[in-house]
Amino acid sequence: MKPANIGDLVQSTMLRRDTARIKGDLGRLTGEMSSGKIASLNTSLRGQFGPLAGLTRSLALTDATLASNAAAARLAEGQQLALEAVQGTATAAGPDFLEVASNGNDVQRKVLAQKAMGQFEQTLAALNTQIEGKAIFAGAALDGPALADAGTILASLEDALAGTVGPADAIAAVKDWFDAPGGGFDTVAYQGAATPMSGLAMAPGELVQLDITAADPALRDTLRGLALGALLDRGLFDGDVAAQGAVIQHAGETLVAAADTVTTRRAGLGAIEERIEAARIRTEAETTGLTMARSALVEADPYDTALRLQEVQVQLETIYALTARMSNLSLAMVLR
């Protein structure tokens, strides 16, 4: 048998080496095609991982900001809905109070007082709203509640009214209870913090402050007007038509004015909601840009990968054909 010459051995070695290399390329490209990711970032980035790390860090920051933005949006929406309920109550109750004060009879006054009690409780519930376990009108005291219950507040008001004479005196005592610094509202009714809740990031470097609390003057006035009606339901000036009429008249005027002020608060909150939404859109656009830039570094181009995969397949088929040809030639030489 005639031995293979040196040239045949060299060619065989080269073919085996090329076959191994091309098979490796084939496996790598197949993996990139299926995963969509570049197999070797070190080779692709030539060892320069700084830009990729920077993009990854920026994406983490924008993701965190978007989460904070969403939290701020939920809290603002919760406040808006609660204020809408308070405004609706004050808007409906004010004219009712004024109508009964002018033309109501004893039955209508009793019905109004009973209704006022329910409205007072509903308003307290709206202002004690919690979003994701956070009291939204309690300032920095997020564990809430923002306000005490109706029974506690009305009992304290009745204590403040002890010794008062006539409707003017009673109205003044109630107003002082609600408005005087360190008075009944501050010490009994309001359970939240004097400081507002911490600012929330709505965009990189931008904080939003949701600083409306249940101690806001507009909300105090709404509660004061409804509390006067609720006190009538608990027997204030029972049997004194003139005194009850004076209280109802003042409560109605208070509620009409409070409804307008709550509307102003809602408008300001609406402007904040618009800022939050605009910041979300900007941050999402930034996130999209960063994601595209990062993808360009770590993701394989499917079209380019498919072309290279086809080229590698052709090379591999060529090597197999050459190998088969060389094997045939060697066999012929052996058979001579």
Secondary structure, DSSP 8 states (H G I E B T S, - for coil): -----HHHHHHHHHHHHHHHHHHHHHHHHHHHHHH-B-S-HHHHTTT--HHHHHHHHHHHHHHHHHHHHHHHHHHHHHHHHHHHHHHHHHHHHHHHHHHHHHH--HHHHHHHHHHHHHHHHHHHHHHT-EETTEETTSTT-TTS-SB--HHHHHHHHHHHHTT--HHHHHHHHHHHHHHSTTSHIIIIIB-S-SS----EEEETTEEE-----TTSHHHHHHHHHHHHHHHHHTTTTTT-HHHHHHHHHHHHHHHHHHHHHHHHHHHHHHHHHHHHHHHHHHHHHHHHHHHHHHHHHHB--HHHHHHHHHHHHHHHHHHHHHHHHHHHHHHHHHH-
